[in-house]
Amino acid sequence: MCEWCKKHGAGGKWYLNARNYTDDLAREIGAEEYLTVLWQNFERVYVQKHFGMSATGLKRKLELPLIGRFLRWYVDYKIHREKHLNPKDGDGHFGQVIPVEEAQLLLNMAGQNEGGIARVKCVCRKMNRNIDDYNCLAFGVLAEVATRIPRYIPETGVVKLDVDQAFDFVREMNTRGRVHTVWFEPVPFIGGLCACDYPSCTGLRMRRDFGLLAVSKAEYVCMVDYDRCVGCRTCIPRCQFGALNFSDSMGKAYISPFRCFGCGLCRDVCPEECIRLVPRQEIPGLQGEY
């Protein structure tokens, strides 16, 4: 994403900058202390409150002309601030959707640090639906912090993975239709890669239900090659963002570029390989629209 990449991407994408995964950076910004408090307060931050505000009637409040505008500014400020963070409110903890191939790329960097890669229980699925599903990966210091929050890890403890095992995990989650999201914890340290779905994922719920930018769209948009699409509808159930529909008039799949989050799940199941990922910045009207 433009702003994040300029600040933390070292000339590229922020989540493909190896420094953002390092133990040295985690120590420099106090990530261990931040993550310990954040994980201990997840229910308060993301269920009872949204960045310090009560969730009761929040959608209605956000729709009010003046109050709603101020609340959106305030929440965006809290989410994306980089200094003087309050981990109890989740300041500086935000993420972005990425396709599976970039999820695999970042695992090579995450696996080089002391804490390595660990598979942990999904906080969101446990909180929102009381489902025990070990579909998240924690990196470095977060992999260590997670052992202290037993309700969010397998009963046998954190499951450490090597890079190849993490690759297999990511591919399995992709097959199951999970959206991959990478997270600052806190900015600019990258602590985790989630594989969740709407409405289980709190970040996606905050974005879809409230329009709050806790998680942003990918650097890509999915596009259909209409010359190759045979109208099989295999891709239709894969979209969780209301971007993919079947056009009766054309007899083909249609993707709204303005609604597409660029996760690539529809592309990955297309038997005709007629869906491709196009960089968002190359699409007129979508530059900077994340």
N, C-alpha and C positions, 0 to 999 in steps of 0.2 A: 504494500500500500504506500502511496506517495509519501505522506508525512512520516510514517514510521520508518520507511526504507531510507529516507534522507537522513534521519537522525541515527538509526541503528542498523542500517543494512550494509555499511562499508562499501557502498557502490552497487549493491544488489538488493535482494529481498531481505527483509529484517529477519526472517526465520531461517535463512540460509547463510547467516553470518556466524561462523563457528565460535567467535568470542562470546556470543550471547548464551552459550551453553556451559561455559567454563566455571569451574569451582572458584577460580580467582575472582571472577566477576561476582559470583554469589556472595563471597566473603566481603568484597568491596562494598556492596550495597546492603548487606545485612539480610540476605534472602532467607536464611534459616529462621531467624527470629520472626520475620514477616510471615512466612509460610506456616509456622507453628500456630500463630494467632489466627491467621486466616482460616486454616482448616478446622480449628477448634470452634469457629464461629460461622461456619457455612450456613447453617439453618437460619441464623438471625439475619445474615447478610442477604441471602437470596430467596428466602421464603417469607419470613416475617417482614423484612424490609428490603428495599432496593436502594442501595447506596445511601443509607441513612434515612430513607423515607418509608413510611408505612405502605405496604402493598394494597391495603384496603382502599378500594375506589380509585386506585392509581390511574387506570386507563381513562376514567372519566375526567380526572384532574388534568391529565396530559392533553385532553381535547379542548380544555378551556382556552380562549384566545390569549389572554395575558399571563395567567397563572401557568398554563401549560407550556408556554414558550419559555418562561423562566425556569420551570422544573426541568425541561429538556436540556437547557443550557447547564443547569446545576449538575444534573446526572452525568452529562458528557464531560464536564470539567472534573468530576470526581473519578470517573472511570479512567480517564486518560492522563491524569496528573502524574508527574514523575518525581516530585519532591514533597517532603512533609506528608508522607502517606499514613493513612489510618487503616491498618489491615482489617480491623473489625468491620469497616465499611467496604472493604474490597477495593480500596483505591489502587490504581495502577495495575489492576488485574483484568486484562481484556485479551481477546483472541481474534483469529481469522480462519475462515474456511480455506482448506487447501485440497487439491486432488491427490490421489493415492501415490502417484509417482514422486511428488514433492515430499509427501510424508516419509517415503522410503529414503529420500536424499538426506533429510535432516536427522534420521536415525544414525547415520554414520558419524555425525558430529556429536550427537548426544551420548553415544556409546563410548566416547573417548575419555570421559571424566570419572572421578573417583567413585561416585555413587552409581554410575552406570545407568541402566534402564531397568525399571521394575514395572510389573503389571499389578494394578491396584483396582479396588472396587470403585465403580463410578459413583461419585458423590451425588450427582444430580438424579440418577435413576433410583438411588436409595431414598433420597429425600422426597422426590416428587411422586414416586410410584411404589416405594418400599420393595424394590426389586434388587436382589443381590446379583450384580452382573459385573464381571471383572474385565471391563472393556476400555480401560484407560491406561496410559503409560506415563509414568513419572520419571523425570530425569534428575540426575545429580543429587543435589541437596534435598529436593522434594522426595526422592526415593527413600532417603533416610528419615525425613520428617514423618512420612506416612506410617512408619512403624510405631509411632507414638499415638496415632489416632486409630485404635483398633477397629472401630465400627466401620471404617472405610477400607479395610484390607481383608484378604482371605483369612480364615481362621488359622491357617498354618503360617500366617505372616506374609510379608511382601514376597512376591515371586520374581526373582531376578531373571532377566533374559539377556542373552547375548544378542548381537546385532542381527544375525540370521534368524533367530527365534522371533525377534521383534518384527522383522520383515514378514515372516509367516503370519504373525498376529495381525498386522495391518492389512494384509491381503485377505485374511479370513473376515475381518470386520467389513472390508469393502464388499465382499461377496454377500454379506448379510444386510447390505444396504445402509451402513452406518456412515454418517458424515464425519469427515476428519477435520478437527479444529486444533490449532496450535496456540499456546497461551503464554503471555508474559506473566511472571509470578515472582516479584513485580517487574515492571518495565525497568531495564531492558533484559533481565534474566528470563530465559525460556525454561519453564519447569515441567511442561507436560504436553502430551498429545492425546486428545480425546477422540473416541469413536462412538458417537451417540446419535440420537435422532430426535426429531420434533414429535411430540411435545416433551419428551423426557429430558432433553438438554435444557438446562436453565438459561444458558446463554442464547440459544436459539429462540426460546420462549420470550425472553426479554426483547429480542429483536423483532420477532413476528407479532407478538401480542401487544407490545408497548411501543415499538419503534425505537427502543433504546440501543445504543451502539456498543453493547457489551461484546458482540462478535460481529465482524464485518465480512462482507462478501470476498470471494477469492479474487486473485489477480486475473481470472479468466471468466469467459462467458461461453456456454455451450451453444454451438450452432449446428443446424441440420443441413446436410447436403440433400436437397430435395430430388435431385436426379437419381440418387441411390436409395432413398427411403422407399420401402415397399408397403408401409402402413401396417406393419405387423403388431404394433402397439406394445411390444415387449418393454419399451422404455417408460411407458406412461406411469406405472405404479412406483417408479423409483424416485420421482421428484417429490420433495417435502416442502417446497416453497411456492407452489401454485404457479410455477413458470411453464410447465410442460402440459400440453393438451393435444387432443387429436382433432384435426381439422376435417370435418365431414366433406366440406367443399373440395379440398385438395386430396383427401384420402391419405393424408400423411401427418406425421407428428409436427407440432409447432412449438417452438420455445420462445417465450417472451424474454428478450435480452434484459429488460428492465427489472424483471422479477428473478432472473437466474442468479444463483449464488455461486455458480462455477465449481460445484463439488465434483462433477464428472461421473456421478453414479449412473446417469442415463446412458452416457457414452459407453461405460464399461460393460453394459449388457446388450448393446445393439448388435444383433447377429449380422447386419450388413455393414457394420463399421462406418455408418454414415453420419455420426455425430462427432464433432471435434471440439477441442478447447481452443479458443481464440483469446489472446491477451486483451483484457478489458480496455486498455489504453488505445487499442487499434479500432475500437468501435465508436463511430460518431455519436456523440451525446452521452457516452458512458465514461468518459475520462474523468477520473476522480470520484465517480459514483460508486462508493463502497458500502 
